[in-house]
Amino acid sequence: MARWIVFSLLVSVLLRKTDSQNTVPETVLNCCEGDVLFLLDSSGSVSFYDYSRMVRFLSDLLQPFSLGPDQVRVALLQVGTEPHLEFGFEAHNTQQGLQGALFGIRQLQGDTNTEAALRLARERVLVPGGQGGARAGLPRVLVWLTDGVQPGAVEGPMAELRQEGVAVLVVSTGHGNYQVLQRVVTPPTDAHLYFVDIDDMNIITKDLRDAIIEIIRAERLQVRDVTSSSAMLQWRPVLSGATGYYDIRFGPIRTGVGGQGSHDTSSSTGAVQYRRLTRPGDSTWAELTDLQPDTMYNATLMPESNLDFLKPLSVTFTTLPEVLSPTMVRVSESSTNSVRVSWGPLQPNSVQRYQVEYSALPRGEVRIITVGQNQDSAVLPHLQPDTEYLVTVSALHSTGRERAMSIRVCTQEELPGLKDLELTTVGSDSVQVRWRGSVEGLRGYWVSWEGSSDFPGHTSSRYLPPNSFSTLLTHLRPTSRICVSPVYRTARGDGLCCTAQTYSNAVPWGHGSYGSA
């Protein structure tokens, strides 16, 4: 009872504190209409402290929004060994109910089965028009809060959600794989992907809230997935296929005329001209392609209907600067004498070929591999073990421009195994252990054995320097297992094991086929 009273007081204090920290204008409180699903990492890899901080962050993030059937709706899906839908979109229409539910949830623990949670989200929670699911014709948002530890194979399920019109945002409180998380979020990455320390989550609250508002702001023509050459227009449906169509006009905005931007509204030949698209009345999106990089555009959506006059909607956006490959180079499949180098993004329409130069540091011979524009990796062969190399990937573009990126890679160390092991019984419970070794790069030997019969199952070990080739083990069990492994700078090599016979046959024996350590 006392614990429940303390918990209730804590919740009330947190709620009052949250109210005082979120003074938001009424225009923001009633700005939006959409469904937002939060995917919360509730697995055992998240400490109780970190989990409570994430819940508090959600409380602060959502406090300003007006909730209800005609405004914002929120659902919470927890990630564990089995996903758990804490509450659906129809559960809470007031902040009081939502805040109480947030502070009443419990951590699941278990494994981080994000893939199963995403399947549940896609097949049930975010289905537009389905029972208990998202509302048809309104923006859908998935916000994933994770510690970044072993997220699993999430790229495929996330891509399917994005293709179905769900905007994906990610907040990582750990050292997650940036490349993976960058690929799963909806562009732009800088607005939809956040890496933050668990104790500093409050610094991203406003930015993340603004990003969500940009997606679910009501009655607005929206621009999504902007790249250097394309953009996606999305809008709320106001027509049906039988009553009209959408006329879309877009073009670059000219600057430098009287200090103000302007755009040409003539489709005739000229210095600047708009382009035109039409879409049927049941459409909710259109892709604008063949755009110029780093250019400001104006797009106008005009619903055309014989039944009524509908106000045009306009939006202005700027394409991203041109991205010249490669922007990323990484190494995989490293061995003692080869590595695989990968790069991206592939741009077969603009890249003529890729060239990979590599040499051992500091002054090794430079070797070159040339591959075609459709290849995004190459194996570098005939390398020296335990050696650092400088690798440079260059792309020759059809415009004559060239871009290069360099990284340093290390081959793995050779780890020769132990070649011989011999045991000789000395007395009733002791064994002299001898071996042959001494190769370049050896740092020592690791000897392990089963202890005396007084401690069954107990294993002892000792480290010996590289110039040692024998050791005496005492107080052994009659059939103790003894193993010797060579130790190198980065790891141990394959060792050998023998079973000691301390009470009979007190003669030397070799390793034979006794097995490896």
N, C-alpha and C positions, 0 to 999 in steps of 0.2 A: 504493500500500500504506500509506504514511504517513497519507494522508487517511482511509483506512478505519479505521486504528487510532484516530486522533483522534475520528472520528465515533462509534466504538464506546464509547470512554471517555466521550464526552459523553452518550450514551444511558444508560450505566450510572449516571453521576452524577445525571442527571435523574430516573431511576427511583428511586434511593435517596432523593433529596430529596423526591420525591412521596410515598414511603412514610412519611417522617418527618412530613410536613405533614398527613396525613389520618388522625388517630387518631379512629376512629369506633366507637361502641358496637356490640356484636354484634347488638343488636336492630335497628339501622339496616342493618347489612351484609346481613342476611337478611330484610329487610322486604318485598321486592317481587317481583313476577312480571309481566313485560311486555316488549314489544319497542320499542326506542328507535332511531330512524333519525336520524342527524346529517347535515344538508345543509350542506356546508362550501364557502364561496365560495373557489374556487381559481383565479379568473380573473386576467387581467393587471392589473385595477384594484387588486388587493391586492398590496402590496409584500411582498418575501420576509420582511422583519422582522415585518410584521403577520401574515403567514401562519404563521410559526413560533410567534408568541405565541398564535394561535388553537389550534394543535395542542397546545401546552403546557396551555392552558386545558382542552381536552378531556381530557387525561391526568389533571389534578387533579380534574376534575369526576367522572370515572368510577371513580377509584381505589377508593372505599369499597364499590362494589357487588359482590355475589356474582353470578358469571356461570354460566350453564348452562341446560340444557333446561327445568328446573323453576324457574328464577329469572329474572334479567334477561339479555336478549340485546341486542347492540348491532350496528348496521350503519353504514357510512360511505359517503356518496355525495358525490363532488366535483363542483362546478359549474365548467364551462369552456365552450369552444365546443361540445363534445360532452360530455355527462355521463359520469362514470366511477364505477362501483361499486367502491370500493376493497376492501371486504369486506362479505359478507352476514351475516345473523343467525346462520348456522350455523358461522361461521368460527372464533370464539374462545370457549372455555368457561373460560378462566383469565385472571386479570389479567396474568400474565406474557406470555401470547401477545398479548393486546390491547394492552398498553403497547408491546411490541416492534413491533407492526404500526403503531401510531400514529406512532412516531418514525422509521419507515421509509418513510412516504409521501412523495411528491414533488408539488410544485405543478404544476398543469396549464398555467397561463397562458391566453391566448386571451380570447374574449369571455365576458360574463356571461350565459350562456343558462340562466337559472333555470327558464324555462318547460319546456324539454326535460327538465331534471332532475326536475321535479315530475311530468311525465308518466311517466317511468321509475319514480319512487317509487310512484305510484298504480297503475300497470298491472302492476308486477312485484314490487317490494320489499315493499310494505305490503299486498299481497293476503293476506287471512287464509286459512290452510289451503292456499295454493298452494305448489308445490315451491320451496324456498328462500326463501319469503316469511314473513310474520308468522304467529304461532300463532292459531288460531281460538279465540274466546271470551276472549282476554286483551287488556288495554289496549294500544293502539298510540300511539306518540308520535313526532312529527316536530319536531326542534329545528333551526332554520335559523340558521346563523352567517353574517353578511353584513357587508360594509363599507357597505351602503346605497346604493352607486352604481349607478344604472340597473338596478333589479331586474327590469324588464320587466312584462308583464301577468300578475301572479301571483295577483290576487284571485280569479279564476275557478277555477283549479286548487286553490288553498288552500280555497276554499269547498266544492268537491267532496270533498276529503279530510275536512274537518270533518263534512260530512253523512254520510260513511261511518264516522264514529266515531273518526277520528284526532284526537288533541289536538295543536294546533299552538302551538309556542313559538318566539320570535324573540329573537336577540341581535344588535344592530347596533353596530358599532364606529365608524361614521361618521355623517354628517349625513343619514340616510335620511329619506324622506317619512313623517312620523309618522302622517298620516291613513291612508296605505296600509297600513303595518305594523300599525296599531291594528285595521284591518278584517280582517286575515288571521289574527290570533291567536285562540285559543280564550279566551273570558272566564274569569276576570277579567283585564283588561289589566295591572293593576299587578303581578300575579304571573307573567304569561306573556310580557311584552314588556320588554326591557332595552336601554337605550342606555348605552354605557360606553366610556371611552377605552381604546385598545388596551393601554396600560401599566397599567391599573387593573382588568383583567378579574377578578383574584382576589377583588375585593370583592363580586362577585355570585355566586361559586362556590357558596356555601352556599345562597343564596336560590334559585338555579336548580335545584340538586340537590333541595332541599325541594319545589319545585314539581313536579319529575318524580316524586318519591316519592309526593306526594299523588295523582298520577294512576295510578301502577302499584302502589300498596300492595295486597298480596294480601288476599283474603277480607274485603272491606269494601264496604259500601254507599256509593257515592260521589255527590256532588252536582256537576254541571257546569253551565256556561252560566247562572249565576245573574244575573237582571236584577231590576228593581224590581217586576216582576209575574209572573215565571215562574222555573222552575228545572227542570233535567233530572236525574232519578235514573238511575244506571247500576249494574249489579251483574253478578257472574259467574254464569253459568247453573248452577243446581243441579237444575232440573226439565226435563222434556221435555213437549211439548204433550199427550202421551197420559197423563201421570201426575199432572197437577195444574195449579195456577194460582198466581199471586202476588196476595196481598191487600195493598194499599198504603193506609195511613192517615196523614194528615198534617193539621196544624193549628198555629196560632200558639201560642207559649208565653207564658203570662201571667206577669208579673213583679210583684213587690211583695207577695207572700204569704209572710210570715215571712222575707223577704230572699232567697227562693229562687224560681227559675222553676218553673212547673208548667203542664201542659196538660190540657185537658178531654178525657176519653175517652168522652164520650157524644155520640151523633149526634143527640140530641133538641135541640129549640130551647133555646138558652141564650146567655149572654154570649159564650162562646168554645166552639166545637165543631170536631171534626175532620171532614175529608172523606175519602171512600173511593174508591179505584180498584181495578179488577181487571185483570190482564194474563194472557194464556195462558202455559203452562209453558215455551214456547220463546222468551219475550221476555227482553231484557236491559236494557231502558230504559223509562222512563215520564216524560212531561212533566207537571209540576205548573203549572197556570195560574190566572189570576185571584187572584194573591197580593197582599197588601198591601205597599207599599214600606216599607223600613227596619224590617222586622219579623222577629223570630226565630221559626223554625218547627222543629218536630220531625216527622220522617217515619219510619215503620216499615214494613219490608218483611217480610211473613210468607209464606213458601213453604207452600202447602197441598197435601199429598200423601196419598193413601190407602195408600201403601207404607211411609212412614217419617215420623217427626217431625223437622222441620228447624228449627233455631234461628232466631228472628226477628233481623233486623238493623235497627238504628236509626241515624239521623244527625240532627244539628242544623245548621241553616244560617240565615243572615240575608240577607234580600233587600236589594238595593241601594236607596239613597235614590231618591226619585222624581226623574226627569230631566225637566226642563221644557225643551222646545225654545224657542229655538235654543241649542245648546251650541257650535256651530261656524258661523262666517261666513267665507267666502273670496271672492276675486275672480278672474275669468278673462275671457278675450276682451276685454282692454283695448285701446282704440283712442284716437284723438285726441278723439273726441266722444261716446264711450259706453263703458260697462263692464257686464259681467254679474256680478251678485252672487248667490252660492249660499249656502244654509244647511241645517242639519240638526240632529238627525234629524227626519224627517217624523213627525208624530203626528196623523194625520187624525181619530182617534177622540176626541182631547181638545182639539185646536186648532180654533178657529172661523175664524180668518183670520190672515194675516200682513200687516204694514204695514212698508214700507221708506221711511225718511226720509233725505234727502241734501241737503247744501248745501256750497258752496265755502267753504273756510277762508280768512280767519278769520270773516267775517260775511256770507256769501252767503245768498241767499234759500232758504228751506227748501221743498223739493218732496216730495210724498208719493205713493207707489204702494201700492195695496192689492190683494192677491191671495188666492186661496182656500187652504183647508187642505191641498190635494193638490199644491200648487206649491212647489218648493224652489229656485227661482231667478227672477230678474227682470233685464231689461236696463234700465239707467238711460240715457236718451237726452239729446240736446241739451246735452252738457257742453262746457266750455271746454278747449282743449288745454293740456297741460303745467300742470295745475292740481290741487291737492290737495283732496279732498272728504272730509267726515265722513259715513259711511253707518251708519245704525242700523236693525237689523231687529228688529221687535217681534212677539211672538206673543200673541194673546188666547186664553186657554184657556177651555173651557166652564165651569170652576169660577169664572170671574171673575178669576183670577190672570193677570198679564201678566209676560212675561219679555222682556228686550231685550239685544242685544249690538251693540257699535259697533266699526267698524274705519275706518282711514284708507286711502284709495285715491288713486292719481295717474293722470290720463290721460296718454297719450303726447304727446310733443312733435311739432309739425308740422315736417316736413323738406322744404321746397320744393327742387326740383332746380335745377341751373344752366340758364339759359335761352339763353345764347349763348356761343360759343367761337370765337376767330379766331387763326390762326397766320400770321405774316409771316416769310419767310426773311431772315436777316441774315447776309451772308457765306456761306461754303461749308459750315459745320457748326453754325450757330447759328439759333435761331428766337425771335422775339418772340411771347409768348403773351398774348392779351388776352381778357377776358371781362366779362360784365355780371352784377352781383349786387346785394348790399346789401339784405337783407330783415331784418325784426325778428327778433332772437334769433340772428343769425349770429355765429359765433365765429371764423371764418376760412375759409381755402381750403387744400385738400390737392392738391398738384400732383405727379404721378408721370410718369416717362418712361423709355424705354429708353436705356441708356448708350451709350458709344462702341463701335465695332467691335472694340476691343481686349478688351472684356469681353462677348461675346455672351450674351444671356439675362439680363444684369444689369439691374435696375431701380433707378432712383434716385427720391427723393421729397423734397419740402420743404413745410413749413407756412408759410403767409403770413397776416398779420392781415386782419381784415375790411375795412379801408380800402384794401387792395391789389387792383388790377384788371389787373395785367400783371406779367410777369416774363420775363427773358431766359435762355434755356437754351442752353448751349454744348456743344461736343464731342459732337454728336449723330450717330447713324448716318444714312445717306441716307433711310431710311424709318422713322424712330423713331415709336413710338406715344406720344402725349401725352394725358394725362387730367387734368381738373380737377374736383374735387368740393367742394361747400360743406360746412362743418363746423359742427355745432350742439352744444348742450350734451350731448346724450345719444348722438348718432350722426351719421353723415354722410348728407347727402342724395344724390339721384341726380346723378351727374356726366355730363360729356360728354367724348368722346375724338375726336381727329383724328390722322391720320398725316402727319407732317412730310415735306416734299420739299425737302431742303437743297441739292441740286446742280442743280436746274432749276426753271423756272417760279417765280422768286423774286418772287411777288406774293402779296397777302393771299388767304386763303380761309376760309370759315366752317365751322361744324361740319356743316352739311348733314345727311346721314343716316349719319354715320360711326359712330354707336353711343353707348352710355352707359358710364360708368365703373362 
